[in-house]
Amino acid sequence: MKIAFIGTGVMGTGIVNNFLKNGQEVTVYNRTKAHAQKLLDSGAKWADSAAEATLNHDFIFTMVGFPKDVEENYFGPKGILSVAKTGQILIDMTTSTPTLAKKIAATGEKIGIGVLDAPVSGGDIGARDGKLTTMVGGDLASYHKALPILASVSKKVNYFGAAGNGQHAKMANQIMIASTMLGLAEWLTYAKASGLDLQETLDTLSAGGADNWSMDTYAPRILKGDFQPGFYAKHLLKDLRIALDEADKLQLDLPATKLAEQLYAKLTDDKGLGDLGTQAIIKLWKQWA
């Protein structure tokens, strides 16, 4: 089995490392080759384009930044669909739009190619440790074929049905994450302003009903002054905007998600801190600036 992986950012690097550790043959492509160098040093092969990576591989994964990057890597002149052949399975792990996932799947169906949208949750630690939660939509037969390789880097894989539904499930995930990140920033700010010992407060809250993944993962980083990205703030902002757009289509009002989008926009667009991790949202409060 031969795997191609397009996109070697924080998450993609962790996933590919696990494929390599599992003995898989992996070819990678990234817009900037230097960002893939550690994977090349670990045994991955290099391709000069998404199209070249696609040739003669069984599974072609993509995990890039934004929907426009997904569009380019699939439909561009040197994109995946310019050379993909019947029997291959294309798996987009980018958090992207359900509409684009459906477009890729429809194109793949016309030429006999299996397509899955399979965004993940778990951040850099989940990717590193092979313990992602993977949400899948798309062709059922392709899902069953891909399940062993998805399971090899996941603690849980769930199939949600038609193309685009994996992305819908990820939007539900991001809506929840956004609220917990704001809660994390506000309790830390409140505790700091009131003079509490922050580590002791964290230890106490983690043992009670306030415990959650965002707090367990990011509060220790904040207390160490570590704002490196396990997941980029600019990518969460992108996800929140997708979620709100989809909510509009469903005639839903999501006020908490709107607030999170406004605050992450302030962090990313106004303060220029989008390349920091999502935990950098706390920098909007003067106690942490």
Summary of the structure (lengths in Angstrom):
residues: 289
radius of gyration: 19.4
end to end distance: 49.0
largest distance: 63.4
contacts: 1018
relative contact order: 0.10
helix: 55%
strand: 14%
